[in-house]
Amino acid sequence: MAESKNNIITHGLSGKIGDLIVFSQRDGKTYVSKAPKSKTVEDSPKQKAHKLKFQKASQYARSVINNPDLKQMYSAKADTSKGMSTYNLAMKDFFNAPEIQSIDLTAYRGKKGDAIRIIAVDDFAVKAVTVKIENAEGNTVEEGNAVDSGYEWIYTSTTNYANITGNKITITATDHPDNLTEMTKILS
């Protein structure tokens, strides 16, 4: 790569000339190099999937910017001192699904009013947590939304069901971009 020193013609020049040479700027100096040969290589399926996900993340971030309520929520948490804009935070949130850290079934005995406690976290915010209880045969016993208590989500049972052995409890946590995470526990 050639370096151009004190040349008034090429000073500050950048870009490609035909398919022959490329001018570039680094540290206030002009460099001249041979133009790279472009190879047309088709993206792998993983690359295509990632590009599609990135496009969807960008669409989601734009929708946040255009929705005053969501924009206000994201803006309040965006750390602009570290270069995190509202748009960047929405993009980041799109790529990260919530995490279910724990499910506490110690107070659930199959009686109306029993509590199931869930700790679910997200890099931005968990929007909703739902609980579905199925019996051993796979029939739905009950389902509904847990309530956010600030630290944990609490689901209060609405049905009496005597035989809980073999029941399957499925917890689903959702964030604002509608990423979801599921966790299932089988009662013994």
Secondary structure, DSSP 8 states (H G I E B T S, - for coil): -EEE-S-TTTTT--EEETTTEEEEEETTEEEEEE----------HHHHHHHHHHHHHHHHHHHHHH-HHHHHHHHHH--GGGT--HHHHHHHHHH---EEEEEE-TT-SSSTT-EEEEEEE-SS-EEEEEEEEE-TTS-EEEEEE-EE-SSSEEEE--S--S--TT-EEEEEEEETT--EEEEEEE--
